[in-house]
Amino acid sequence: MDAVKKAEGQAEGQAAADDTAAEVLSVAMSVYSPADEERRRGVRRMKLIATGFLLVATVVYGFAKWAGAAGAGAWADYVAAAAEAGMVGALADWFAVTALFKRPLGVPIPHTAILPTKKDVFGQALGDFVGENFLSAHVVRHRLRAVGIGARVGKWLAEPEHADRVTEQGMAVLRGTLRVLRDSDVQAVVSEAITRRAEMQEIGPGLGKMLTRVVEDGGHRGVVDLVCARACDWLVEHRESVMGAVEGGAPGWTPRFVDRRVGDRVYKELLRFVTEMRDMPEHPARGALDRFLHDFAEELQSDRDTRERVERVKRDLLARGEVQDLIQSAWSAVRAMVVAAAEDERSELRLRARASLMSLGARMGSEGRLQGKVEAWLEDAATYVVTTYRDEITSLITETVESWDAEQTSRKIEAHVGRDLQFIRINGTVVGALAGLLIYTVSQLVG
């Protein structure tokens, strides 16, 4: 039930976030920046100019008709025909341009106010267009292959200042990530991972193989030398303790001087034995120890009872709180060490990272095979992202357009492209006039 409630809460939170984003986008579309206001003033100026062309054509048409009626000659008819056609062209283009953004003269003529009424359709069409022509695997692969990104990245990374920048940014990301992570969460994960791995993996055979190699290579002899030296020093420093232990274990009926002589004899023999082991690399006891370690290594690998006993010891150790605390504290030590190394510009971590980046860049810039591998990885990654999340990307476009206010969107688009559209009206007036003049002239010649 808790999981269900949590999922419902996350869904409600996501829905609220989407609604908030839609409101923000809607508000953003309704707010005009100073640049938008300047564009709108430019559109109004161009509208006045285009309307001026229409008025000029109208005045010219009226003057030509008056002149023709007053007997001015045939030229008046030619001018009237050109002006009339210019008026028609201007009005037709005014209707076409106006119909994009609103109802001409407020009359609900079908197929007008196209942007406000067809905004959602345009959004869907735009999303589909982007998905089909920009987010296809073929297009992405072809574009990345044409760019030659492998060689470019290699050449860029080979520059020391660029490698320094990447290293600095990488270290900043690493520090931020380590600081954001909660110690308790990471420690629990690390502890569980190490414990589970240790419980699943039998350590006896591995320890046996390692011990075999150590004994064969003589790697244990340094430890034996250290133990013998420390034992000899300890005996020298604690002579009375050893003799006291011997005397304390003697029968009560023996004379004290006898116990003393026996203790002294035992101490001297023990000291001689340990001293000889320390000073004689070929001492028989050392050989016996080598054989014991070799046999124990074999048992760890082949003897079932020995392996089971080792597993029990392992489980007992893992269950102890001290061991778990040690495992968990390892994360804190590692994190502190990595953060300190990431902050120190002369640390081995940063120097090695920088050198590795420069080396990689040099190889990518000169080795075609490595360039091909890097480009193939990038192409595969980009293709995977595009093919996997194409619907989400296109839906983002569609939903964003749908969230815009229709009227405000129309006004904002008109502010951006309306000035150029007014040239259509001007061109319609001029081209219409020329076409009308040409048609009237041809008709007169033919007629």
N, C-alpha and C positions, 0 to 999 in steps of 0.2 A: 504493500500500500504506500509506503514511504517513497519507493521508487516511482510509482505511478504519479503521486502528488508532485514529486520533484520534476518529472517529465512534463506534467501539465504546467507547472510553474515556469519551466524553461520555455515552453511553447507560448504561454501568455506573454512572457518577457520578450520573446522574439517578435511576436505580433505587435506588441507595443512599440518595440524598436523600429519595426517596419513602418508603422503608422507615423511615428515621429519623424522618420527619414522622409516619408512622403510629404508631411507638413512642411518640413524644412525646404524640400525641393520646390514645393508650391510657393512658399514665401520667397525663395530665391528667384523664382521666375517672375514674381510680381514686383520685385524691387528693381528700380532702374538706377544704374550707376551713372556717374557724370558722363562717361563715354556713351552710354545709351541715350542720355538726354541730348548729347551733341549729335548723335546719329539721327534722332527724331527731328531735330531742327533742320538737319540736312535734307531729310525726306520731305518736310514741309516746304522748303525752298524749291526742291525739284518739282513738287506738285504744283506750286504756283507757276513755275516756268512752263511745265507741260500744259497747264490750263491756259497759260498765256498764248501758247501756240494755237490752241483751239479757238480762243477769242480772236486772235489775229486772222485765222482762216475764216471765222464767221464774219468779221468786219470786211475782209477782202471779198468774200462771197456777196455780201450785201452791196458793197460799192460796185462790184462788177455787174451785178444785176441792174443796179440803178443806171450805170453808165451804158449798158446795153439798151435799156429802155429809152435812154436819152439820145440814142443814135450815135454812140461813140465809135462803133465799128465792130468788125468781127473779133478783134482781140479781146473784147470784153467777155465774149462767150467762152473763149479759151481759158481766161482767168477764172471765170465763174465755175467752169467744169473742174479745174484743178482745185479751187478752194472748196468746192462741194465735196469732192472725193477726200480732201484732207480732213474736212469736218467728220465725214463718215469714219475714216480711219482712226481719228483721234477718239471719237466716241466709242468705237468698237474696242480699242485697246484700253480705254479707261474702264469700260465694263469688265474686260478680262482681268485687268490688274486688280480692280476693286473686289471682284468676285473671289479672289484668292483669300481675302482677309475678312470680308463682311458682306452684308446684303447691300447691293447697290440701291441707294436712295431709301434703304430700309424695306424694300419690297421683297417678300419671301419667294424669290424666283428659284426654281429647282436648280441644283448643282451650283449654288453660290455659297459664299462663306465657307469655302472648302477647308481651310485650315482649322477653324474652330469645330466644324462638324465632323471632319475626318481625321482629327488629331490621333485618336487611338489606332485607327487603321494605318496611318503613317508610321506610328510607333512600332506596330507589329511588322509592317513592311520593312522598316529600317532594321529591326532586330534580325529578321530573316535574311536581309541583304548582307548584313555584317557576318552572320553565321555562315552563309553559303560562300561568300567571296573573300573573307578575311580569316575565318576560324576553321578552315578545312585543313586536314593533314597535308594534303598536296601543296597548298599554298605556303604553309608554314615551313615545310621542308625545303621547298624551292627557294624561298626567300632567305632562309638561313644559309643554305648552300651557296647562294649567290653572294652573300655578304662576306663569306670566308672568315667567320668569326673566330675560328681557332687561331689563325695566324695573327689576326688583329689583337686578340687578347694576349697572345704570347708576346708580341712586340711591346704591348702596353705594360705588361707585368715585368718585362726585363728591365725597364727603367727604374733606377733606385728610388726616385721620389714616389713613383706609383706603388712600388712594393712597400715603401714605408707607409703610404696612406692606407693600403689594404690591411697591412699588419695592425696599424693603429685602430682601424675600424673593427677588425676582427677581435682584437683584444678588448675593445670597449663592449662589444656584444657578449664576449665570454664573461667579462666581469659582471655585466648587467644580469646575465642569465644566472650566474652562480649566486648573486646577491638576492635575486628574486625568489629562488627556490627556498622553501622552508626546510630547515635542518631536520626537523622531526619526520617529515615525509620522506626525504631522501635517505635518512638513516634507516627508517623502517624498510624501505625498498632494498637498500644495500644489504641489510642484515638478513632479510628474507631470502634474497638471491644467493648470498654466500652460504647461508645455512642449508637451503634446499639443494644447492649444487653439491655441497659437501656430503649431505645425507644420501644423495642419489649416487655419488661416485665412490666406489670402493677404493680406499687409499692404500691397502696392504700391498698389492702387486706393484703399484707405482713406487712406493717407498722401498720395496725390495730391489727393484731395478736401479733406483738411484743409489741405494746403499752399496750394491754390487759394484757400480762404476766408481764410487768414492773409494772403496777398499782396494779395487784393482789399480786405481791411479795413485793410491797412497795419500789421498786427500785428508784422511782422518788422522794422519800422524801428527800434524800440527796441534790438533786438539788433544791427543794423548800426551804430547810434550808439555802442553800447557797444564793439563791436569796433574801430571807427575811433578812438575815444578812447583805448582801451588800446594800439592800434598806434602812435598818435602819441606817447603817453607812452613806449612802449618804444623808439621811434626816438630820442627825445630822450635817454634814459638810456643807450643803447647805440650812440652815434655811432661810437666807435672799432671796435666789433665789425662794423658794417656796412661801414665803409671798409676794414677789414682783409680782409673777405670779398671785396670788389671787387679790392683790390690783389693778393690771393692768386690770383685767377683771371686776372690779366693775363699776357701773354706774357713770357718771361724776357728777351727782347732789348730790351724797352722800358725807357727810363730810369726810375728810381725816382720822380723828381719828377713825371714825367708820370702814372705810376700813382696818385700821391698826388692830383694835380689831378683825374684822372678819377673817383677814389673820392669825392672831396669833391663833385664835380658830381652824381654819381649819388645820393649821400646827400641833397643839398639838393633835388633833383628828387623823390625818393621822399618826403621829408618834406613838401614842398609839396603833392604829390598827396594824401597821406593827410590833411593838415591841411585842404585844400579839401573833401575828402569828409566830414570831420567837421563843418565849419562851413557847408556848402552843401547844404541838403536837396534841391535840384534838380540836384545834380551829375550830369553824364552817366554817370559810373561807377555811381551809384546806380540810374539808370534802366536801365543795362545789367544790373545785378544783379537788378532787378525782372523784367526780361524773361527772364533766365536761370531764375529761380525759377518763373516762370509756365510756361515751356516744359518745365521739368523736372517740374512737377506734371502737365502734360498727358501727358508720356511715362510717368509712373508709372501713369496710368490706361489708356493706350491702346497704348503700345509694348511688344511682347512681350519683346524683348531686355532692356529696362530692368527690366521686372517680374521676369524670371528672375534677373537679377543681384542685385536686391534680395532675392529669396528665398534665393539662395546666401549672401548676407551674413547674413541672418537665421539660417539654419541654422548657419553658422559661429559666430555669437555665442552661440546657445543651447547649442552643444556645448562651449563654453569652461567650465572649472571655476569661474572667477571669477563668471560669470553665474549658474551653478547655486547657488553659495554665497550670492550676493546674493538669489536667489529664496527659498532656504531660510531665510536670516536674517530675511526679511521677517516670517515667522510669529512669531519670538521678539519682534521689535519690536512687532508688533500686539498680541500677547498681553500683554506688559508694559504697554503703553499702556491696554488695556481693563481689566486687573486694577487698575491704579492709579486709573483713572476710576471703577471700580465701588466701590472702597474709600473714595474721597473723597466725603463727603456733599454737598459744594458743587461737584462736577464737573459739566461741561456734560452729560455722559451721564445722570447721575442726575436733574438738573433737568429735562432734556428728557423723560426717561421719566416722571417724575412729572406734568409738565404734560400729556403726551400721555394718560396714564391719566385724569386729571381731565377733560380735554376729551372723551375718549371716553365717560366716565361721564355727563357733562352731555348729550351728544348722545343717548346711549342712553335717558336718562331723559325726553327731550322729543320725540325724533323717532320716530314710529311705524314709519316705513319701516326705519330702522336696527334698531329692536327686532325687527321681523319677520325681518330678515336674520340677526341674531345667534341668535334662537330657532330659525330654520330650520337654521343651521349646527350648533347644539347638538343639535337633534333628529336630524339626519342622523348626527352623530358617535355619539350614544348608540345610535341604531338600528343603526348598523354594528357597534358593539362587541357589542351584545346578540345580534344575529342571527349574528355571526361566531363569538363565543365562548360562546354559550349552552350548547352541549354540554359544554364544558370546565368551566363554572361549575356546572352541574347534576351533572356527574361528580365534582366536588370535594365536593359535599354527600354524594353517594352513597358515595364512597370514604371520606370522613371518618367517616360513620356505621358503615360496615363495619369500620373499623379499631378501633372501640371494643370493649372487653370487654363481653360480653352481660350478665353478672351485675352488674358494676360500673355499667354504664349503667342497668340496671333500678333499682338501689338509688339512684342519683343522681336519676333522674327521680321516683322515689317520694318522695325527700326534698323535691322541689320541689312536687309536686302531691298527695302522699299526704294531707296535712292536709285539703284540700278534699274529697278522695274519702271521708274518714271521715264527712263530713256526709251522704253518700249512705246510709251504714249507719244513722245516726241518723234520717234522714228515712224510711228504709225501715221502721224500727221503729215510728215514730209513725204514718206513713201506713198501714202494715199494720194496726196496732191499730184505727185509725179505720175502715178499710175492713172489717175483720172485725166490728167492732161494728155497722156499718151493714148488712152482709149478714145478720148474725144477727137484727138487729131486723126487717128486711124479711121474712126467712123466718118469724119468729114472727107478724108481722102477717098475712101471706098464709096461713100454715098454720093 
